Amino acid sequence: MAILTLSKMRRSTRDALNSNELMMIELGLVKWCPGCTCARSSAFFGKDATRSDGLRGMCKDCTTARARARYGAQQEKCKES
């Protein structure tokens, strides 16, 4: 499973992580979620066959929150029309 490597991660993000988190990301035990800015187990990520690691870019919680916010914005837009 190809997980985001530390070289592809922003420097400010790398600096905020402790050594155990950095090691687990490198070993592929966890994956970084840019939405909640934390390292999480791959069980928290949905499947995506188009990605090299087979997992979505954001965790399920962040994906759900993003979808709900988008849906709410669309509902408001429809009410205005």
N, C-alpha and C positions, 0 to 999 in steps of 0.2 A: 504494500500500500504506500503510495507516494504522498507524503504529508508535506505541508508547507515547511520549507527549510528555514533555518535561522537567517541565511544570507538573503532571502527574499522578504524577510520581515523588516519593518521600519526600525531604525536604530532606537528611537524613543520607546518603542514597544519592547524591544529586546532588553533595554536597560531597566525596564520596570519589572521584568520577570526575575524570579529567584533561580538559583542554580539547578534545583530539582526540576522545576518546570521546564527549563531550557533543555535539560538532559532528556526528559520524557518526550518533548516535541521532536528532538533529533532522532530518538529511537522509534518514533512512530506510535507511541502508546497513547498519545493524546493529539488533538488537533486544535489549532487556534481559531477562535471565532472573532471576527472583526466587529461584529455587532455588539456583543457584551464585553468585548476585550478581555477574554479569559481563555485559558487552555482547558478544553473539556474532552472527555472520553469520546471515542468515535460512536458510541451508542447514542449520543445526543444529536447526531447529524443524520439527516435523511439521505436516502439513496439518490444518486444522480449518475446514470450510466455514461454521460458524456464527459465526465471529469476523470482525470487520470487515476485518482484515488478512489473513485466510485461513490464519493460522498459530496453533499452540497457544501457550499462555501460558508454558510451560516448555520448555527445550531437551530434545532427545531423551535426553541423558545423565541429566538430573535426573528425567525422566519414567520412565526405566528403573529408576533407583535407587529411586524412590518405589514403583513397582510391585513390585519385588523385596522391599522391606521389608514392604509390605502382605501379599504372598503368604506370606512367612516368618511373620508374625504370625498369619495365618489357619491355617497349618500347625500352629503351636504350640497354638493354641486348639482345633483338632480333636483333637490328641493328648491334651489334658487331658480331653476329654469321654469 
